[in-house]
Amino acid sequence: MSVVKPYDKLRKDLSARDRSLREKVVALEDVASFVRDGDSVGIGGSTMSRTPMALIWALIRARRKSLSCSRCIISSDGDLLFGSGASDHVITSWFSQGILWGVSKVMRHHVETGKARFEEWSHLAIGMRFRAGAMGVPFMPIRPMLGSDVLAQRPEAKEIDCPFTGEKLLLVPALNPDVALIHVQRCDPYGNAQIDGLQFMDIDLAMAANKVILTTERIVSNDQIRRAPDQTKIPFFAVDAIVEVPYGSAPHECYGVYEPMMKHMEHYVELVNKDPVGGMKEYLDKYVFAPKSWAEFLDLIGLEEVLTASRAGKSIYDA
């Protein structure tokens, strides 16, 4: 069950953070130090878009356990979190292996055998829960789930009569993750992050979380960030650590840089759909634990596929 954090504690934690203008660049292997076993972790992007895969990869390699992970729409990243044992609880509105491959067999195995929990909300409810967390309020009123069978699964949501109109409303509790993992196209060394394309719920997520870790396709100078200030979506004072990781969403996509690496994804889906346990172990052993670096992981995907995804991504970006 989701737990709403007391406002006084949120304010105390916020005031204790170092919000100074300072360089925050760290190595990928160091990001696990920002995440403790049992933390609640918000994941940026949506489905296969701007998924912080390198950060998830690093947490799995660090053998993190009992993470409660929330994301607007979760994809094969959720498979990896469940299959590795890093997470035993996912909060989302849709859990699949991507639009092409349907409901995750890895998720079904873990939930149906009681090894993990899948907490389902509506799309809007997840967004409003992050929005409430960002605003520092304990809940948000919505309507959509009132007409949905999802409501029967969510005792945390509370029906009320609107004090102004008398109409039925549903209150959904705030989501304030301990840590947010977000991938962006570029940021400066201080954490001023720019996002191209759809922002999804990442801005609210960054403001709702107590700590924010960014991966970025490239680190640019603060002067370059200032040339297009309207593109800066996450401010430096919300960010705790930055890792420059080219192809940090692979094998998912990053708008304007690369499309999904479909051959690799099809290979992955074939493995885990044939055997959600053995196939996942085979994938993790080869692609997560064996490589000594993210570059070695990309090398396993293959240069040809990485270049193909890059050409496809840039052709859309430049159109």
N, C-alpha and C positions, 0 to 999 in steps of 0.2 A: 504494500500500500504506500502511496506517495505521502511524504511527510512535509508539511509546510513549516519553514524555519521561522522562528520568532523575529519580528521586525527589529527589536532591540539588538539581537545578536547579529543580524545582518548589518546594521549600522555600526556596531562595534568592530566587526570584521573589516568593513569597508574603511573605517577611519584608521585601522592599523596597517593598511596596505601602503607600500612605498609608491607614491604616485609621481615621483620626481621625473624630470626629463633626463634619462640616462640610457646608455646602451644596454641592450638586453639580449644580445646574440649568444646562443649556446649551441653546443653540438647535439645532434640527434640522440646520441647515446646518453645524454644527460637529462633529457626531458622527463624520464621516469621518476626522477627525484622530486618532481612537482606533484606527483600523484601517489596517494597512499592506498594500500589495500582497503577496500570498503568505501572508497569515495564515490560520490555521485558525479558522473561525467557527462557533460553536454557535448554533443558532436555536431559540428557545423555542416553546411551543405545540405543536399537532399538527394535521395535515391543514389544515382551514380555521378552526381555533380559536385565537384569541389569537396569530395570526401577527404578528410585528413588521414589518408591511409598510412602515410609514413609514421605518423604519431601513434596510430593504433598498432602498427607493426612493432614499434619500439616498446610499447607497453606490454605487448604479448611476449616479446623477447626478454623483458625484465621480470616476467612471471608474476605480474600483478594479478590479484585475485579479488573476487567479491565486489566488482565494480557494478554500480547501478547506472546504466547508460541511457540517455534520452536523446532522441533525434526526431525531427519532423517526419521524415520517411526514411526507413533504414533498409539497407540492401545487403550485399555480401559482407560488408563490414560487420554487421550484426552476427552473421554466420561465424566469422573468425573470432569474434569476442566470445560467443557461446562455445564454439568448438574447442577453443584453446583453454577454456576455464577462466579467462580473464574477467568475464561478466557472468552473473547469474540472474540478471534482472534488466530487461529492456523496456523502456517507455517510449511508445511511438504510435503513429496512426496507421502504419502500413509496413509490413515486414515481408520482404520478398527478396529474390536473388536478382532483381532488376525486372523491368517491364517485359523483357523477352522470355524469361524462364519461369515465371510464376512463383507460387508460394514456396518458401524455403523449406526443404526437407530437413535441413540441419535444425532450424527453429522448431519444427514439428517434433523431431526426435527429442530435443532437450525439454520442451514444454510438456509433451505427452508422457514422458518418463519421470517428470518431477524434478529434473536436474536444474531447471531454470524457469523464470517467470517472464511472460510476455504481457505487458500491461498496455492494453489498447485504448486509445482515445480517438476522437474525430480529428481530422486535419486542423480545423479551426481551433479546437480545444487546445491542442499542443501549442499552436502559435500564441494563443491568448495566455496560456500558462507561462510561457517565456516572457510575454509582454508584461504580465503582472510582476514577474520576478525582476524585470528591468526597471519597473516603476517603483518597486519597493512597497507594493501593496499585497495583501495576502490572497487575493482572488480577483477574477474577472467575470463579469456576467456575459453569458452567451445564450443563443436560442437553439442552434442546430441539433445538438444532441437530444433535445426534448422529443424529437421525432424519430429517434434512432434506437435500435436494439442495443447499441453500444452502451447506452446509459445504464441498462440493467447490470452491466459488468463493472460499473464504476461507482461504488458506494461513496467514494471521496467527494463526488460532485453533489451539490446541494440545491434542491429546487426551492425557490422562494416566490412570493408575490411581489412584483415591483411596487415600491412604496409610492411611486408617482402615477403609474398607469393602472396598477392592479393586474397586469399581465404576468403570466408565468415566465420566469427566467431561471437559468441554471448558473450556479456559481462554480467555477473551476479553480482549483488551488494553484497558487504560484509555483513555478519551478525555479529554484535557485541552485544550480549545480555547484559543487565544490570547485570543479575545474571545467573549463571549456576548451575543446580542441577545434581549431578552425584553420582552414587552408585558404590562402589568398594569392592573388596574382603577383602582388608586390607590396613591400612596405619598407620603411627606413629603419635604421638600427634601433630607433627609440620605440617602434611599434605602431607608428601611424600607418594604417593598413588601407590599401585601395582594393576594391572589388569590382571587377568587370562583370557585366551580365547580371543575372538574377542574384539578389542578395539572400533570398530565402529568409530564414529567421536568425541569421548570424549576428545582426546588430543587437537585437534584443538579447540573444544568448550571451554575447560578450558583456553586456551591461548587467545581466542577471547573475553571472557566475562570480565566485569569489576570486578565482585565478583564471587567467586566459593564456593559453599557449598557442602561438601561431606558427604554422609553417608557411613558407612563401616560395614562389617560383624563383624570385630573385630579390635581393636586398638592394635598394637604390638609395641615393643620397637624399637628405632632407630637402635640399634645394630642388631636386626633381619632384618630390612630393608636393612642394609648395607651388609648383607651376600649374598643378591641376587640383587645387584644394577641394573642389566639389566632389572628387572621386574618393576622398578619404572617408571611409565608412566606419572604421573602428579607430578611436583616438589612442594615443600613446598611454594615457593614464589608466586605461582599462587593461593594458597588456603586461604580462609578467615575464614572458620569455619568447624568443624568436629563433626559428631555425630555418636557414636557407636550404631548401630541399627541392631542386629541380625535379619535375615529375612527381611531386609529393602526393598527388592523388592517384597515381597509377595502381592498378590498371583501370581505375575510373577516369573521368574526364575533368579537365579544367578549362572553362570557357576561354576561347581565344588563344589557347596554347596547344591543347591536344584533345582529341576525341577519345572515347573508351578504347581500350586495347582488346578488341573483340575475340581474337583467337585465344588469347590467354583466358578471358572470361569463360569462353565455351569449354576450354580444357578444365577449368576449375569446376564449372557446373557439372560436367560429365563425371568428374571424380566424386563429388559429394552427393550427387543424386543417386549414383550407383550404390554408394555406401556412406551414409552421413557420418559415421564414426571412423571407419578405416580410411575412407577417401579424404576426410578432413585431416587426419593424422599424416597421411602421405603428403598432402599439400603443405601443411605447417612445417614438417620436417625439411622439405625441399626448398620452400620459398620464404620461410620466416626464420627458422633456426639455423639453417646451414649457411646462408650468405653472411659474410663478415661485415657488409655495409649495404646501404641502400643502392649504391651503384652496382654491387654484385647482384642484388635482387633484380634490378632493371636488366642486367646482362642475361639473367635467366629468362626473362620475358622475351628478350631478343631484340637486337638493333633494328632489324627490318620492321618489326611490329611497332616499336617506339617511333621510328621515322614515319611510318604510315599514319599513325595516330597524330603525329605533329603536323604533317602535311594537311590532313583532313581538318584539324582544328584551326590552322592558320588560314585555310581557304575560306572557312566560314567567317572568321574574324575580319578578313580583309575585303569581304564582299560588299 
